[in-house]
């Protein structure tokens, strides 16, 4: 069976983005000497004090928070930690899950989208940001934040920080501002693929074009596992996972596959239109 992966390519279905594939990836990284640190720990340590090989496991909890709890339990069983960013919407904000993930030793952060939810009103957006940050801090410690892309929105919530300073609210960092991607490789499963730059509206970093030209680009999880085994994967990496995309149940797995491929086509066309508007 074949299905559109974007508006250009057609590929056969393969059983990627399963829990077993996820475990295989993490265990392979461990076997090759990668250390796992939270984004909080990365920011608090001097570069010289960080391990030679390390991975920041970032998780954007966009939907289905129990999927993130499943990831958190797997990591705890393997003795590693990750960072989990929760949106202030019912589809993500589950206080019991937030507390349980924190209790397992992981970092909790705020996955903000306030400029979108406030329709571009920056003063209203910063008040909304402060309100939900405080609500999250009433549950668990929160030192870092990460923007939610809101691909259907015309607003980029990172633009709040052109007017305000998150450090004044006790925030240590935001990945899109506080990671030097000249020194750290970035892999994200945006688009339910690891080479989804063309179908990502905002989850991009400038260096991705350079990495692609150097053939440091991976389509599947198996491609990454293969690179780890060949010692060709960079030593310092930030991974971004969207745990709702990873399923062992075939009906759920297939539903996510179909939905995401349709969404990818829409985002690809949106991105091409945005590029044309920018050029004009």
HUHUQUI-V372139 format. One record per residue. N is the residue number from 1. RES is the residue in one letter. PSI is psi in whole degrees, -180 to 180 (* if undefined). Layout:
BEGIN
n res psi
N RES PSI
N RES PSI
END
This chain:
BEGIN
n res psi
1 X 141
2 X 155
3 X 150
4 X 126
5 X -30
6 X -167
7 X 1
8 X -49
9 X 148
10 X 128
11 X 154
12 X 151
13 X 135
14 X 149
15 X 70
16 X 173
17 X 45
18 X 164
19 X -37
20 X -39
21 X -40
22 X -48
23 X -42
24 X -39
25 X -49
26 X -44
27 X -36
28 X -40
29 X -44
30 X -43
31 X -22
32 X 16
33 X 15
34 X 135
35 X 154
36 X 126
37 X 155
38 X 164
39 X -38
40 X -48
41 X -37
42 X -43
43 X -32
44 X -23
45 X 145
46 X 152
47 X -39
48 X -21
49 X -6
50 X 153
51 X 157
52 X -37
53 X 122
54 X 159
55 X 132
56 X 118
57 X 103
58 X 137
59 X 121
60 X 110
61 X 77
62 X -39
63 X 167
64 X 67
65 X -25
66 X -25
67 X -38
68 X -37
69 X -38
70 X -44
71 X -44
72 X -38
73 X -40
74 X -46
75 X -42
76 X -40
77 X -30
78 X -1
79 X 29
80 X 167
81 X 153
82 X 177
83 X 132
84 X 124
85 X 118
86 X 135
87 X 155
88 X 54
89 X 155
90 X -30
91 X -18
92 X -42
93 X 95
94 X 107
95 X -36
96 X -43
97 X -44
98 X -48
99 X -39
100 X -41
101 X -41
102 X -42
103 X -28
104 X -5
105 X 7
106 X 163
107 X 141
108 X 135
109 X 173
110 X 123
111 X 85
112 X 149
113 X 36
114 X -30
115 X -31
116 X -50
117 X -21
118 X 17
119 X 40
120 X 1
121 X 105
122 X -46
123 X -40
124 X -36
125 X -41
126 X -33
127 X -39
128 X -40
129 X -49
130 X -42
131 X -49
132 X -30
133 X -44
134 X -41
135 X -39
136 X -39
137 X -19
138 X -17
139 X -46
140 X 162
141 X 141
142 X 116
143 X -15
144 X 159
145 X 165
146 X 132
147 X 137
148 X 130
149 X -28
150 X 65
151 X -24
152 X -4
153 X 150
154 X -9
155 X 141
156 X 112
157 X -17
158 X -20
159 X -15
160 X -35
161 X 4
162 X -19
163 X -37
164 X 169
165 X 113
166 X -22
167 X -26
168 X -13
169 X 18
170 X 20
171 X 127
172 X -34
173 X 167
174 X 126
175 X -39
176 X -13
177 X -27
178 X 18
179 X 130
180 X 98
181 X 2
182 X -22
183 X -15
184 X 129
185 X 148
186 X 127
187 X 128
188 X 142
189 X 20
190 X 131
191 X 6
192 X 42
193 X 161
194 X -1
195 X 46
196 X 28
197 X -36
198 X -12
199 X 21
200 X 126
201 X -44
202 X -15
203 X 68
204 X 153
205 X 151
206 X -36
207 X -11
208 X -34
209 X -41
210 X -45
211 X -38
212 X -42
213 X -26
214 X 8
215 X 27
216 X 66
217 X 141
218 X 137
219 X -48
220 X 166
221 X -36
222 X -34
223 X -41
224 X -45
225 X -41
226 X -43
227 X -38
228 X -46
229 X -31
230 X 2
231 X 34
232 X -7
233 X 138
234 X 158
235 X -24
236 X 120
237 X 140
238 X 122
239 X 137
240 X 122
241 X 145
242 X 94
243 X -23
244 X -15
245 X -12
246 X 119
247 X 143
248 X -22
249 X 121
250 X -44
251 X -44
252 X -42
253 X -45
254 X -39
255 X -45
256 X -39
257 X -51
258 X -48
259 X -45
260 X -36
261 X -37
262 X -44
263 X -37
264 X -40
265 X -45
266 X -46
267 X -36
268 X -45
269 X -38
270 X -44
271 X -39
272 X -39
273 X -41
274 X -39
275 X -42
276 X -41
277 X -38
278 X -40
279 X -28
280 X *
END
